[in-house]
Amino acid sequence: MGRRLSRFFPALLALAVVGSAAGDHVKAAAAYYSHEVDARQRSEQKPFSSEHKPAAATKENPLTAEFGDFVREQLDKWKVPGIAVAVVDGDEVYAEGYGYATLPDVPATPETLWYGASTTKAHVAAVLSALIHSGNHSALFSRGWSTPISSIIRDDFVLQDEWATNHVTLDDAVSHRTGMPRHDGSLRSVVDGDGNGNGDGGSRPTTPKDVVRNLRNLPLAAEPRQVSYYCNLMYATLSHVVETVTGKWLGQVLREVIWGPLGMDSTFFDLQSALDATGHMASGYAWDDERGEYKEIPYMTLTEVSGAGSVISNALDYAKWIKSLIQQTGPLSEEVHKDIRTPRAFWGGSPDKGYDLELYGLGWIRTLHKGHVVYTHSGGMHAYGTEVYWFPEAKYGVVVFGNTATCHVVEEIVGWKLIDDKLGVPEEDRFDYAKKWKEGRDKLTWLYENAVDVLYPERPDPVLPSTLNTSELAGTYYDRGYGRITLREEPHPDKPGETILVADRPETTWKYSMHFYHVSADHWIAYLDAPIYSGTKFKDFYAAEFKVGADGKAWGVEVLMESRTDPMPEGTVLYKRVA
């Protein structure tokens, strides 16, 4: 569920970490990238248009054998098992798969199913626009996009600021300008049965309503409309709004309004339906640098993610989606298409990052590329990535799906090659996406290796001992917004005889772990375990401080949630000791 305010590792920015997920190691050999399987994919491609007619004389299929060789080279270089690509060129659609959907021998095809992640947001925003413009719910959408969310789901939507509770609108939420930061670490796939997180009501799957009701326990990072903070939780909120207004599951509404009319029969809103479908569901992977092999990452359920990133689809269906947006055809009305193309927030941007100034609308970033208007959005999950681009004037679009959390590098390299080839951009004027990703990876590596200096540049030397030893700090701590952590002692991986504190979070959406290392006095550093990222042992790190009472016992641990990889303050989380 990624964003573009930071253009490297968008999936990484979504806190997509799998700390304790089980999965078989799959040997990565050069044979994985041999041409044996891909040879079957090199036959002359025909347009996947609705009539399956030959390409017009003025159109050329860009997915050539030479292009296929280029893609396979990138897959091997960046350690991505496979991708699927679809190209919309006017009325024609071309699609192809490269590499593997599932190792060792299931090839990626245009029909392969992948997680669409944050590209889901555009679907949800379009449905919400359709509901607003339909006139069928005017009592609830009394002020259109300016309708306060609390007027629709008053008992559920409560923020820590009363003014924000009463004034944050549908427009604010859809445009990421509510002042609520990510707080992705607070998402849990299961909650206590009573919904209060106090352990008294058993457990059940988390619903979008639960996510909304937890907002009251999470700090805002800014006043509404002052700054853009990409927030998946607000799209879960919009999901709850749609379900409340229609009385239907959001997946059903999406099928009725968009997917059914467009013939997107291979697009789903829950994992089980995708697994039961005739199309093969791609497996997710992470490359293990130390072992030189792929690790398979288990599938992820999507109930609580909902409108923030639950779509599962294939390249052919997404081509139908962006083709309808390019041509402004049904089933969406003229008013909805106008909504989709209308910018609502300014996001900045920089030409040296491959983009001009960025504007955000209904799940789309609008920017310029070499003078051409482009709408785009990425999507990142625990072991999947998606990139979507469409050029309304050029009537051209590209969709790329992949099956690692860092596959965006290949998707951008491949996608922008197709785009620049189409637009006739000279080689010397093309942006170097490989360089950008390498610099991004180097930055993350530097940040991790220098994490203590980054967080505590003025720590004493020699460091001060902790007030309490790790055995006295071990125990269970609780925060209403982020839930429970149970700290246990583990041997320090680099210092024999010393211990660290570890808390696993298997109940969270992203299955992360927290590793606490002592810095000085009662100050610690908490690393978030993320073995799925190529070349990066940990995803992120935060400053932490144990609180010791007058009785000499630890009563809490405070974590400053301020990411260095995606600069966005999330406030302070105070886990109070409960056991």
C-alpha positions, 0 to 999 in steps of 0.5 A: 500500500505504497505512496510516491511522496518518497519514490524509493521502496514504496512497499517498504514505506507501507510497513509491509514487514513479515517478521515471523511468517513461515515459508519454504526456502526455494533455491534460486538458480540461474535456471530460474531465468533460463529461456526454457519456459519463456520461449513459450511466451515469445511467440508473436503477441496479439492484441487482447482487445475485446474483439481480439482483432489484429493491431492497426497498421499504425500500431506496433506491439511493444512486447517484442522478443527483444523487449522480453530479453530486456525484462528477463535481464532486469528480473535476474539483476534485481532478484524478482521471480516474475512480472506481468505487463499490460499495455493500452495503446488507443483501442488495443491492449497487449499483455504478457508475462515474464519469469515466474508466478510461482517457483520453480516452473509456473510461468507468469502470464497475462491471466496470473493473479497478483495483489494490487495493493494501494492501486485499490484506492482509485477503485474505492474513490471512483465508487464513492464518487459514483455514489455521491453523484447518483443522487440516491444517497443525498441525505447522507452525502448532504454536502457532496465531497465536503460532507463530514465523515462523522455525520455518516458514521458518528459513533465510529469516527472519533479522532483525538481532536474534537474539531477534526472529528467534526470537520474532517470530510470525505474529500480530506480522507480521499486526499490524504489531508486529514492530519492522520499519519500512517500508523500502519503498525497499529493494524491488526488482522485479529482483535479481541471479541469486544473490540476494545483490545483488552483481552476480555472478549476472545478474538475475531477477524478485524473489520474496517469498522474496528479500524475506524473505531481505533482512530480515537486511540491514535495521535494526529500528526497535524491539523487537518488540511495543513500537510499531506500524510498518506494514510491507509487507515483513512481509506479503510474509513472510506470503506466503512462509509461505503458499506454503511451507506449502501448496506453492502460489502465493499467488494460487492459494491465494486463489482456492481459499479465497476468490475462487472460492467467492465467485464473484470471477472478476474478481479477480487476483493478477498484472498479466498475468492482469488485462490478459488478462481481459475487463474493462478495466484502468484506466490510472493517471494523475498530474496535472501542475500546471505543464502542466495535463494528465494524465500516464499512469503505466505499469502496475506488476508485482506479483511482489515485492509479493505479499501486501502489495498485489497484488490487482487487482479490480473494484467488483462482486467487492469487494462480494461480499467485504465482503458475506461479511464483513458477513454472516459467511457462507462460504466462511470459517468461524466461527472465521476470521470471529471472527479477522477481527473481533478487534483485535490491536493498538492504533493510537491515533486521534483524533476530530478526524481523522474516527476514534475510537480505532483498533484493528488486526486481520487487515488491518483497522482497527476503529474507531467512527464516530458510535457505529457499529463500522466496519472499514476499510482503504485501499490506495495504489499508484503511480497508484491508490487504494482505500478499503473500509469495512464496518459489521457492525451496520448491514450496510452497506459501501462500496468505492471504486477510483480511478486516481491516487495521490491519489484517496483524497481523492475516495474519502473524500469520496464514501465518507463521504457515502454512509455518513453519508447511510445513518446519518442523520448531520446535515450539521453533524456530518459530518467535513470530509475535503476540509479534512483533505486540503487541510491535509495537502497544505499540510503536505507543501508546507511540509515540502518548501519548508523541508526544509533548515531541518527537517533542518539548523536549526543549520547554519553561516552561511555554509555550509562547502564540501564536502570534495570536489567533485561530480565526486569524489563521483560513482560507485557505492555499495552497501548490502546492504539497499538495493542499488546507487546510481550517482551522476552529476553534473547541473546545479543546477536553480536555481543556474547553474554549480553541480552536484548528484548524482542516482541513478536506481533503475529496478530498484526496485519504486517506480522512484524517483530520489535527488537530492543537494543540498549543505548544508554541509561533507559534509552533504547533503540527498537528495530522493526524486523523485516527480512523480506527486503533485499539487502536490508536486515531491518526495515526501520528503527525508533527511539525508545525509553523505558519508564521506571517508577519510584518503586524501582519497577518499569511501568512503561516503554515509550516509542517515538514513532518517527520513521527515517525511511519515510519522514512522517511523524506518527507521535509517541506510543506509550505501552504501559506495563500490564504483566 
